[in-house]
């Protein structure tokens, strides 16, 4: 079956079955890990957006995201600002 045409529910069921078979872990353990990973991702994305929007201090973002990720965001933010400035000056 082509995974591109699976419905979300079928895809989740398929992925859960696959993970159970491959890891030997209980379904509840896998679901708990998935919930934790998903919440962590959403938390980090929210921290990124708050920092980009200037709603939290750099130190707060740094504590969650780490130096490397914050430098990536700073670079992207500066590049975007520079592109906008260049476009407005043209």
ABEGO torsion letter per residue (X at the ends): XBAAABBAAAAAAAAAAAAAAAAGBBAAAAAAAAAAAAAAAAAAAAAAAAAAAGABBAAAAAAAAEAAAAAAAAAAAAAAAAAAAAAAAX
